[in-house]
Each structure stands twice: as structure tokens, then as C-alpha cells.
Amino acid sequence: MVNNEMYALGSKRSVIRELFEYGKIRAKQLGADKVFDFSIGNPSVPAPNCVNETITALVQNMDSTLLHGYTSAQGDENVRRAIAENLNKRYSTSFAANNIYMTCGAAAGLAISIRALCCDGDEFVILAPYFPEYNVFIKAAGGTPVTVGFDESFQIDFDALRGAITKRTKAVIVNSPNNPSGVVYSKETIEKLAKLLSERAAEYAHPIYIIADEPYRELVYDDVEVSFIPSYHADTLVCYSFSKTLSLPGERIGYIAVNPQASDAENVYFAVMGAGRALGYICAPALFQRVVAECIEARPNTLAYKENRDLLFDGLKNIGFECVHPNGAFYLFVKALEQSAEAFSDKAKAFGLLLVPGEDFAASGWVRVAYCVSKDMILRAMPYFKQLYDSYTNQ
């Protein structure tokens, strides 16, 4: 016999992965030019030049047994120091190497952070719309997810949040820039959140943490700034990934940063190390630890993504679709033309359009469109979006 919960997770992919696999099958059947896959957040701009240059230099100049050998469980000390110093330079913080834990991307960072914090009976608040795997990570750690909705501007619904925080609340997961909406939480939103959590922490006599999920931190447009949450709320763990910043999603490299100003920072860091050990997430890929340390100052080509965003947003608005204007990440949230986004997404397939329904994001009635694709694909897809729209309005 196998674990039934694990069987359920393994036998049914996430809706995003289901669409992605469906798209590959349809491309083989119909031809790649007949399928417009907007399902998955796979960066479409190449990695910065420093990535390949660093890989080449490391392979040519570093002893291979050292290059490909184990690092410390929490990551190479020099790499962790480089990350800490970069954070301090950018945000005037006081991170040290022993506040940083190297991970296999942000997903591993989230799973570790939740496991490190979760005790019996703990609840974790997740702010809709959200990445669906949050539920998986929380339940796997033995916690209870509590969903809070969004307001009309896709910021936090604070009336709902106040009602959701109880003495059992251990943490709130914050994802800004947001997947799936592309919205960046304003400084005022972060300040308001920090104030509320500090008040409730004092009332309940225990910390309420923020787990900041930040794989899209560098992907912002129009001079929008992303608030660095540890600067506003001491009890914060940051889960970062280089997947989007350096276009390295398949290399699975990121880190957890435990705020040294947290009320029990040392204990939290040791718990992170213990959770990494318990989950088998130790010694993140050694080669790419060293690559990201050397490329820590590199930034993505946001101009290419901004051009795609504007092309898609303006094009769909001109057709008649209602869209949320994204200031970050590379996703556009579009209002479905019927109550069920799942039904709308299924109908879109007939036009070759693969759009992720919002039900799994706790945003019924919306679909996510990933614009980390070629400009040409967006242009070719527009007539089919128009046909999809007309199929509803001409009924």
C-alpha cells in the first residue's frame, strides 16, 4: 500500500502542468504554430551573458572534484556570504552568511520554511490569488491553510485578513510581485500588513511570521518598487529563486534568508536547517551555487517582458476583455467570459489557446495568461483571442 495523499498528488498534476503537457501533445498533433501555450512561467529571455561565462570559467579553471563535490548542507559559505552582502548593499540590512540557506529554488524554500515553523495546530494564511502549491506545502507540514481574498485592486482584503488571523496563526505567505495576477503590493499595503501582524503578535504573545515568496522580485515595470518585507516586519523569512532573475528555472537554485532582526532568528535558522535535513533538501546544486554568487548583480531583460505585457494587455483590452494591469512578474490576469474559468479555459482550447483557470488560484472567474513567450506568438494568437471573444458575444 502507498500513502493515499501522496498518490493523489502524484496521479494528478497541477492544472498548470496538465495544460503544459496537453500543449506538447497538441503541438505534435497539429503543429507548434497551431498551439498558443500561455500556461507555464518558463522565462523566454536568455540567461545573462555572465551565466554561461561563469559556467565556462568554473569548468575550465576549478578542480572538478571540488566543483562538483558536496558543499555544506546549508550551502557554500562564500556563496551565502555573497548573497548576504548583496542584500545588505541593496536594502541596508544586516544579513550574514549564517542567515542564508541555499535551496533548490523557491519551492523548496517554501516547503522548508513552512516545515521549520509549523507546530501542531498551526495555521498559515495564504493571500489570494496565490500559487496553488502553497496548499500542498502547508498540508504536508501538518499545518492548516487559511485563504484570504483580495480587494478590487488585487491588494490584500484587510477586513477578511483581520478575521482570519487567530492565536493559531503561525505565518502569512506574501507573494509580490504576484503569481498569478502580476500585481505588486504597494508600500502602504506592506506597512498595513506589518502593523496588523505586530499588533496580533503582541496580543497572542508569539511571533506571527511573514514568509515572503519572491521569485519575481526583479521583474517589475514602469519604475515600480517592490518593498523588501524584512525592512517592515522583523519576523520574516524570504524565499528567493534565481529562476526568473537569471532565466534558470530548470537549474533549481535559490535561498532562504532568515531576517537577523527576527525575535528568535537563531532558532528559526536552526529549524530551517533541520527542516532541510528532514525533507532531504541539503546541499543545493554546487555548480549553480557558485554561478549565482558570481552573477548576483545581474538583472533580467525586463524590456522584452514589458513589450510583451503591453502588446497582450492592450490587444486583449481592445478586443473587449477585462484585464488586471500587471506591474510585475510575467502574467496577465484576464476575466473569463463566463462564471466558470475552467469551462472558459476548456473552450479556449478549441482556438488553440492554453489559459490557466483561476479556480486553483482561489480566483474563480479569472484566467492566467503567461506572457513569457515570443512576441511573434502573441501577435499570431490575437486573432484567435478575438474569435474566442466573438464566440461568446455572438451567442
VEXFI-993418 format. One record per residue (C-alpha): x negated, y negated, z; residue in three letters. Coordinates in Angstrom, 1 decimal. Last residue first. Layout:
<sepas>
SEPA      xx      yy      zz  residuo
SEPA       X       Y       Z      ALA
...
</sepas>
This chain:
<sepas>
SEPA      xx      yy      zz  residuo
SEPA    24.4   -33.8   -29.0      GLN
SEPA    22.4   -36.4   -30.8      ASN
SEPA    20.7   -37.8   -27.7      THR
SEPA    19.4   -34.4   -26.5      TYR
SEPA    17.9   -33.1   -29.8      SER
SEPA    16.8   -36.6   -30.5      ASP
SEPA    14.4   -36.6   -27.6      TYR
SEPA    12.9   -33.3   -28.6      LEU
SEPA    12.6   -34.5   -32.2      GLN
SEPA    10.9   -37.7   -31.0      LYS
SEPA     8.5   -35.6   -28.8      PHE
SEPA     7.8   -33.6   -32.0      TYR
SEPA     7.0   -36.7   -34.0      PRO
SEPA     4.6   -37.7   -31.2      MET
SEPA     2.6   -34.5   -31.1      ALA
SEPA     0.3   -35.3   -34.0      ARG
SEPA    -0.8   -38.5   -32.4      LEU
SEPA    -1.3   -36.9   -29.0      ILE
SEPA    -3.3   -34.1   -30.7      MET
SEPA    -5.5   -36.5   -32.5      ASP
SEPA    -6.4   -38.4   -29.3      LYS
SEPA    -7.8   -35.1   -28.0      SER
SEPA    -6.6   -33.8   -24.7      VAL
SEPA    -6.9   -34.9   -21.1      CYS
SEPA    -3.4   -36.3   -21.5      TYR
SEPA    -1.8   -33.9   -19.1      ALA
SEPA     2.0   -34.2   -19.3      VAL
SEPA     3.9   -33.5   -16.1      ARG
SEPA     7.6   -33.0   -16.1      VAL
SEPA    10.3   -34.6   -13.9      TRP
SEPA    13.8   -33.6   -12.9      GLY
SEPA    12.8   -31.9    -9.7      SER
SEPA     9.7   -33.4    -8.0      ALA
SEPA     8.6   -30.9    -5.4      ALA
SEPA     5.5   -30.2    -7.5      PHE
SEPA     6.8   -26.7    -8.3      ASP
SEPA    10.1   -28.3    -9.5      GLU
SEPA     8.2   -30.7   -11.8      GLY
SEPA     8.2   -28.8   -15.0      PRO
SEPA     4.8   -28.6   -16.8      VAL
SEPA     5.1   -29.6   -20.5      LEU
SEPA     4.0   -27.4   -23.4      LEU
SEPA     5.3   -29.0   -26.6      LEU
SEPA     5.5   -26.7   -29.7      GLY
SEPA     9.0   -28.0   -30.6      PHE
SEPA    10.7   -24.9   -29.4      ALA
SEPA     8.6   -25.1   -26.3      LYS
SEPA    10.3   -28.4   -25.3      ALA
SEPA    13.5   -26.4   -24.7      LYS
SEPA    11.7   -24.4   -22.0      ASP
SEPA    10.4   -27.6   -20.4      SER
SEPA    13.9   -29.1   -20.3      PHE
SEPA    15.2   -26.0   -18.6      ALA
SEPA    12.4   -26.1   -16.0      GLU
SEPA    13.0   -29.9   -15.6      ALA
SEPA    16.6   -29.1   -14.6      SER
SEPA    18.7   -32.2   -14.4      GLN
SEPA    18.5   -33.0   -18.1      GLU
SEPA    16.4   -35.3   -20.2      LEU
SEPA    13.3   -34.8   -18.1      ALA
SEPA    11.7   -37.9   -16.7      LYS
SEPA     8.0   -38.1   -17.6      VAL
SEPA     5.0   -38.0   -15.2      PHE
SEPA     1.8   -38.8   -17.1      LEU
SEPA    -1.5   -37.0   -16.0      TYR
SEPA    -5.1   -37.9   -16.4      PHE
SEPA    -6.1   -39.1   -12.9      ALA
SEPA    -5.5   -42.8   -12.2      GLY
SEPA    -3.3   -45.8   -12.7      ASN
SEPA    -0.3   -43.9   -14.1      PRO
SEPA     2.8   -45.6   -15.3      HIS
SEPA     5.8   -43.4   -14.4      VAL
SEPA     7.7   -42.6   -17.6      CYS
SEPA    11.3   -42.8   -18.8      GLU
SEPA    11.6   -41.5   -22.4      PHE
SEPA    13.1   -43.7   -25.1      GLY
SEPA    10.9   -43.1   -28.1      ILE
SEPA     9.1   -46.4   -27.4      ASN
SEPA     8.5   -45.2   -23.8      LYS
SEPA     7.0   -42.0   -25.2      LEU
SEPA     4.6   -43.8   -27.5      GLY
SEPA     3.6   -46.4   -25.0      ASP
SEPA     2.7   -43.8   -22.4      PHE
SEPA     1.0   -41.5   -24.8      LEU
SEPA    -1.2   -44.1   -26.5      LEU
SEPA    -1.9   -45.9   -23.3      ASP
SEPA    -2.9   -42.8   -21.5      ARG
SEPA    -5.0   -41.5   -24.4      ASN
SEPA    -6.9   -44.8   -24.5      GLU
SEPA    -7.3   -44.8   -20.8      LYS
SEPA    -8.7   -41.2   -21.0      TYR
SEPA   -11.4   -42.3   -23.5      ALA
SEPA   -12.2   -45.4   -21.6      LEU
SEPA   -12.6   -43.3   -18.4      THR
SEPA   -15.8   -41.8   -19.6      ASN
SEPA   -16.7   -40.1   -16.3      PRO
SEPA   -19.3   -41.5   -13.8      ARG
SEPA   -22.8   -40.6   -13.0      ALA
SEPA   -24.4   -41.7    -9.7      GLU
SEPA   -24.5   -38.3    -8.1      ILE
SEPA   -26.1   -36.8   -11.2      CYS
SEPA   -29.3   -35.4    -9.4      GLU
SEPA   -27.3   -34.1    -6.4      ALA
SEPA   -24.6   -32.8    -8.8      VAL
SEPA   -27.3   -30.7   -10.6      VAL
SEPA   -28.8   -29.4    -7.4      ARG
SEPA   -25.5   -28.0    -6.1      GLN
SEPA   -24.9   -26.8    -9.6      PHE
SEPA   -27.9   -24.4    -9.6      LEU
SEPA   -27.0   -23.1    -6.1      ALA
SEPA   -23.4   -22.2    -6.7      PRO
SEPA   -21.7   -22.7    -3.3      ALA
SEPA   -23.5   -20.9    -0.4      CYS
SEPA   -20.5   -19.8     1.7      ILE
SEPA   -16.9   -19.5     0.8      TYR
SEPA   -16.3   -15.9     2.0      GLY
SEPA   -13.0   -16.9     3.7      LEU
SEPA   -14.2   -16.2     7.3      ALA
SEPA   -17.6   -17.9     6.6      ARG
SEPA   -16.0   -21.0     5.1      GLY
SEPA   -13.6   -21.1     8.0      ALA
SEPA   -16.6   -20.9    10.4      GLY
SEPA   -18.5   -23.7     8.7      MET
SEPA   -15.3   -25.8     8.7      VAL
SEPA   -14.8   -25.0    12.4      ALA
SEPA   -18.4   -26.1    13.0      PHE
SEPA   -17.7   -29.3    11.2      TYR
SEPA   -14.5   -29.8    13.3      VAL
SEPA   -16.4   -29.3    16.5      ASN
SEPA   -19.0   -31.9    15.5      GLU
SEPA   -16.4   -34.4    14.4      ALA
SEPA   -14.2   -34.3    17.6      ASP
SEPA   -12.8   -37.8    17.6      SER
SEPA   -13.6   -38.3    14.0      ALA
SEPA   -16.2   -41.0    13.3      GLN
SEPA   -18.6   -38.6    11.6      PRO
SEPA   -15.9   -38.1     9.0      ASN
SEPA   -16.1   -34.5     7.8      VAL
SEPA   -17.0   -34.4     4.1      ALA
SEPA   -16.0   -31.3     2.3      ILE
SEPA   -17.8   -30.6    -1.0      TYR
SEPA   -17.5   -29.8    -4.7      GLY
SEPA   -18.7   -27.3    -7.3      ILE
SEPA   -16.6   -24.9    -9.3      ARG
SEPA   -18.6   -24.6   -12.5      GLU
SEPA   -15.5   -24.1   -14.6      GLY
SEPA   -14.2   -27.6   -13.9      PRO
SEPA   -17.4   -29.4   -14.8      LEU
SEPA   -16.4   -32.6   -16.5      SER
SEPA   -18.7   -34.7   -14.3      LEU
SEPA   -16.1   -36.7   -12.5      THR
SEPA   -13.3   -34.2   -13.2      LYS
SEPA   -14.8   -31.0   -11.9      SER
SEPA   -17.1   -32.8    -9.4      PHE
SEPA   -14.8   -31.9    -6.6      SER
SEPA   -14.1   -33.6    -3.3      TYR
SEPA   -12.2   -32.6    -0.1      CYS
SEPA   -12.5   -35.4     2.5      VAL
SEPA   -11.7   -34.6     6.1      LEU
SEPA   -10.2   -37.5     8.1      THR
SEPA    -9.8   -38.2    11.8      ASP
SEPA   -11.2   -41.7    11.7      ALA
SEPA    -8.4   -43.3     9.6      HIS
SEPA    -9.0   -46.4     7.5      TYR
SEPA   -12.6   -46.1     6.4      SER
SEPA   -12.2   -42.4     6.3      PRO
SEPA    -9.5   -42.9     3.6      ILE
SEPA   -11.6   -44.4     0.9      PHE
SEPA    -9.0   -46.6    -0.8      SER
SEPA    -9.0   -46.1    -4.6      VAL
SEPA    -9.4   -49.4    -6.5      GLU
SEPA    -7.5   -50.3    -9.7      VAL
SEPA    -9.6   -52.2   -12.2      ASP
SEPA    -7.2   -51.3   -15.0      ASP
SEPA    -8.0   -47.6   -14.8      TYR
SEPA    -8.9   -44.9   -12.4      VAL
SEPA   -10.6   -41.5   -12.7      LEU
SEPA   -13.4   -41.7   -10.1      GLU
SEPA   -11.3   -40.4    -7.2      ARG
SEPA    -9.7   -37.7    -9.3      TYR
SEPA   -10.9   -34.6    -7.3      PRO
SEPA    -9.9   -36.4    -4.0      GLU
SEPA    -7.8   -34.3    -1.7      ASP
SEPA    -7.9   -36.3     1.6      ALA
SEPA    -7.1   -34.1     4.5      ILE
SEPA    -5.7   -36.6     7.1      ILE
SEPA    -5.9   -35.4    10.6      TYR
SEPA    -3.4   -35.9    13.5      ILE
SEPA    -5.5   -35.9    16.7      PRO
SEPA    -4.0   -34.8    20.0      HIS
SEPA    -2.3   -36.6    22.8      ALA
SEPA     1.2   -36.5    21.3      TYR
SEPA     1.9   -40.2    21.7      GLU
SEPA    -1.6   -41.2    20.9      ALA
SEPA    -1.6   -39.0    17.8      ALA
SEPA     1.8   -40.5    16.8      ARG
SEPA     0.4   -44.1    16.9      GLU
SEPA    -2.7   -43.1    15.1      SER
SEPA    -0.7   -41.3    12.4      LEU
SEPA     1.6   -44.3    11.9      LEU
SEPA    -1.3   -46.8    11.7      LYS
SEPA    -3.2   -44.6     9.2      ALA
SEPA    -0.2   -44.2     7.0      LEU
SEPA     0.5   -48.0     7.0      LYS
SEPA    -3.1   -48.7     6.1      GLU
SEPA    -3.0   -46.1     3.3      ILE
SEPA     0.2   -47.6     1.9      THR
SEPA    -1.1   -51.1     2.1      GLU
SEPA    -4.3   -50.1     0.2      LYS
SEPA    -2.1   -48.8    -2.5      SER
SEPA    -1.7   -45.1    -3.3      TYR
SEPA    -2.8   -44.4    -6.8      VAL
SEPA    -0.2   -42.8    -9.1      VAL
SEPA    -1.2   -40.3   -11.8      GLY
SEPA     2.1   -38.4   -11.2      SER
SEPA     0.9   -34.8   -11.0      PRO
SEPA    -1.7   -34.9    -9.4      ASN
SEPA    -2.2   -38.2    -7.5      ASN
SEPA    -5.1   -40.6    -7.5      PRO
SEPA    -4.7   -40.2    -4.5      SER
SEPA    -3.9   -36.8    -2.9      ASN
SEPA    -3.1   -37.0     0.8      VAL
SEPA    -2.6   -33.9     2.9      ILE
SEPA    -1.2   -34.8     6.4      VAL
SEPA    -2.6   -32.9     9.3      ALA
SEPA    -1.9   -31.0    12.6      LYS
SEPA     1.8   -31.8    13.0      THR
SEPA     3.2   -29.7    15.9      ARG
SEPA     4.0   -32.7    18.1      LYS
SEPA     6.2   -33.9    15.2      THR
SEPA     5.8   -35.8    12.0      ILE
SEPA     8.6   -35.2     9.5      ALA
SEPA    11.0   -37.9    10.7      GLY
SEPA     8.3   -40.6    10.4      ARG
SEPA     7.5   -39.2     6.9      LEU
SEPA    11.0   -39.5     5.7      ALA
SEPA    11.2   -43.2     6.6      ASP
SEPA     7.7   -43.6     5.2      PHE
SEPA     8.6   -42.4     1.7      ASP
SEPA     5.0   -42.5     0.4      ILE
SEPA     4.3   -44.2    -3.0      GLN
SEPA     6.0   -42.9    -6.1      PHE
SEPA     7.4   -46.4    -7.0      SER
SEPA    11.0   -45.2    -6.2      GLU
SEPA     9.9   -43.6    -3.0      ASP
SEPA     8.3   -40.2    -2.5      PHE
SEPA     9.3   -37.1    -0.6      GLY
SEPA     7.9   -35.4     2.5      VAL
SEPA     7.3   -31.6     2.5      THR
SEPA     6.5   -29.7     5.6      VAL
SEPA     4.1   -26.7     5.2      PRO
SEPA     3.9   -24.2     8.1      THR
SEPA     0.5   -22.8     9.1      GLY
SEPA    -0.9   -19.3     9.1      GLY
SEPA    -3.9   -20.0     7.0      ALA
SEPA    -2.4   -18.2     4.0      ALA
SEPA     0.7   -20.3     4.5      LYS
SEPA    -1.3   -23.6     4.3      ILE
SEPA    -3.4   -22.5     1.3      PHE
SEPA    -0.4   -21.3    -0.7      VAL
SEPA     1.7   -24.4     0.0      ASN
SEPA    -1.1   -26.6    -1.1      TYR
SEPA    -1.3   -24.6    -4.3      GLU
SEPA     1.6   -26.6    -5.7      PRO
SEPA    -0.4   -29.8    -6.3      PHE
SEPA     1.9   -32.5    -4.9      TYR
SEPA     4.8   -34.9    -5.7      PRO
SEPA     5.5   -35.0    -2.9      ALA
SEPA     3.5   -35.6     0.3      LEU
SEPA     2.4   -32.5     2.2      ILE
SEPA     2.7   -32.4     5.9      VAL
SEPA     0.9   -29.6     7.7      PHE
SEPA     2.5   -27.9    10.6      GLU
SEPA     0.8   -25.9    13.4      ASP
SEPA     2.5   -23.1    15.3      GLY
SEPA    -0.6   -21.1    15.9      ASP
SEPA    -3.8   -23.1    15.1      CYS
SEPA    -4.9   -24.5    11.7      CYS
SEPA    -7.8   -26.9    11.6      LEU
SEPA   -10.5   -24.8    10.1      ALA
SEPA    -8.1   -22.8     7.9      ARG
SEPA    -6.7   -26.1     6.4      ILE
SEPA   -10.2   -27.4     5.8      SER
SEPA   -11.4   -24.1     4.2      ILE
SEPA    -8.5   -23.8     1.8      ALA
SEPA    -8.8   -27.5     0.9      LEU
SEPA   -12.5   -27.3     0.2      GLY
SEPA   -12.0   -24.1    -1.8      ALA
SEPA    -9.5   -26.0    -4.0      ALA
SEPA   -11.8   -29.0    -4.1      ALA
SEPA   -14.6   -27.1    -5.9      GLY
SEPA   -16.6   -24.0    -4.8      CYS
SEPA   -17.8   -25.7    -1.7      THR
SEPA   -20.7   -27.6    -0.2      MET
SEPA   -20.2   -28.7     3.5      TYR
SEPA   -21.2   -32.2     4.4      ILE
SEPA   -21.2   -33.8     7.9      ASN
SEPA   -24.5   -32.2     8.7      ASN
SEPA   -26.2   -34.0     5.9      ALA
SEPA   -25.3   -37.3     7.5      ALA
SEPA   -22.3   -39.6     7.0      PHE
SEPA   -22.4   -43.2     8.4      SER
SEPA   -20.1   -45.2     6.2      THR
SEPA   -20.7   -48.5     4.3      SER
SEPA   -18.4   -47.2     1.4      TYR
SEPA   -20.6   -46.9    -1.6      ARG
SEPA   -24.1   -46.6     0.0      LYS
SEPA   -22.8   -44.4     2.8      ASN
SEPA   -21.1   -42.1     0.3      LEU
SEPA   -24.3   -41.9    -1.7      ASN
SEPA   -26.4   -41.2     1.4      GLU
SEPA   -24.0   -38.3     2.4      ALA
SEPA   -24.2   -36.8    -1.1      ILE
SEPA   -28.0   -37.0    -1.2      ALA
SEPA   -28.2   -35.5     2.3      ARG
SEPA   -26.0   -32.6     1.4      ARG
SEPA   -28.1   -31.9    -1.7      VAL
SEPA   -31.3   -32.0     0.4      ASN
SEPA   -29.8   -29.7     3.0      GLU
SEPA   -28.8   -27.1     0.4      ASP
SEPA   -25.3   -25.9     1.1      GLY
SEPA   -23.2   -24.8     4.1      GLN
SEPA   -24.4   -21.2     4.0      ALA
SEPA   -28.0   -22.4     3.5      SER
SEPA   -29.1   -21.9    -0.1      THR
SEPA   -29.3   -18.5    -1.8      TYR
SEPA   -31.5   -17.9    -4.8      GLY
SEPA   -31.0   -19.1    -8.3      HIS
SEPA   -33.4   -22.0    -8.3      LEU
SEPA   -35.7   -20.4    -5.7      LEU
SEPA   -36.2   -17.1    -7.7      THR
SEPA   -36.3   -19.2   -10.9      SER
SEPA   -39.2   -21.4    -9.8      ASP
SEPA   -38.3   -24.9   -10.9      MET
SEPA   -39.6   -26.6   -14.0      ASN
SEPA   -37.9   -25.2   -17.1      GLN
SEPA   -34.6   -24.2   -15.5      VAL
SEPA   -34.4   -27.4   -13.4      LEU
SEPA   -35.3   -29.7   -16.3      ALA
SEPA   -32.7   -28.1   -18.6      THR
SEPA   -30.0   -28.2   -16.0      ILE
SEPA   -30.9   -31.9   -15.3      THR
SEPA   -30.7   -32.9   -19.0      GLU
SEPA   -27.5   -31.0   -19.4      ASN
SEPA   -25.9   -32.9   -16.5      VAL
SEPA   -27.6   -36.2   -17.2      CYS
SEPA   -25.9   -36.5   -20.6      ASN
SEPA   -22.5   -37.0   -18.9      PRO
SEPA   -20.2   -34.0   -19.3      ALA
SEPA   -18.0   -34.1   -22.4      PRO
SEPA   -14.6   -35.7   -22.5      VAL
SEPA   -11.5   -33.4   -22.6      SER
SEPA   -11.3   -32.5   -18.9      PRO
SEPA    -9.1   -29.5   -18.3      ASN
SEPA    -6.0   -30.6   -16.3      GLY
SEPA    -3.6   -28.0   -17.7      ILE
SEPA    -0.3   -28.1   -19.4      SER
SEPA    -0.3   -30.6   -22.3      PHE
SEPA    -0.7   -27.9   -24.9      ASP
SEPA     0.6   -29.1   -28.3      PHE
SEPA     1.0   -25.9   -30.4      VAL
SEPA     1.4   -26.0   -34.2      LYS
SEPA    -2.2   -27.0   -34.9      ASP
SEPA    -3.6   -24.0   -33.0      ALA
SEPA    -1.9   -21.6   -35.4      GLY
SEPA     1.4   -19.9   -35.1      LEU
SEPA     0.7   -16.6   -33.4      GLN
SEPA    -2.8   -17.2   -32.1      LYS
SEPA    -1.7   -20.7   -30.8      ALA
SEPA     1.4   -19.1   -29.3      ARG
SEPA    -0.7   -16.7   -27.2      ILE
SEPA    -3.1   -19.5   -26.0      LYS
SEPA    -0.1   -21.7   -25.2      GLY
SEPA     1.5   -18.9   -23.1      TYR
SEPA    -1.7   -18.6   -21.1      GLU
SEPA    -1.6   -22.4   -20.3      PHE
SEPA     2.1   -22.3   -19.6      LEU
SEPA     1.7   -19.5   -17.1      GLU
SEPA    -1.3   -21.2   -15.6      ARG
SEPA     0.7   -24.4   -14.9      ILE
SEPA     3.7   -22.4   -13.6      VAL
SEPA     1.4   -20.7   -11.1      SER
SEPA     0.7   -17.1   -12.0      ARG
SEPA     3.0   -14.2   -10.9      LYS
SEPA     1.6   -10.8   -10.0      SER
SEPA    -1.3   -12.2    -7.9      GLY
SEPA     0.8   -14.4    -5.6      LEU
SEPA     3.5   -11.7    -5.1      ALA
SEPA     0.8    -9.0    -4.5      TYR
SEPA    -0.8   -11.3    -1.9      MET
SEPA     2.5   -11.6    -0.1      GLU
SEPA     3.1    -7.9    -0.3      ASN
SEPA    -0.2    -6.9     1.1      ASN
SEPA    -1.1    -3.6    -0.6      VAL
SEPA     0.0     0.0     0.0      MET
</sepas>
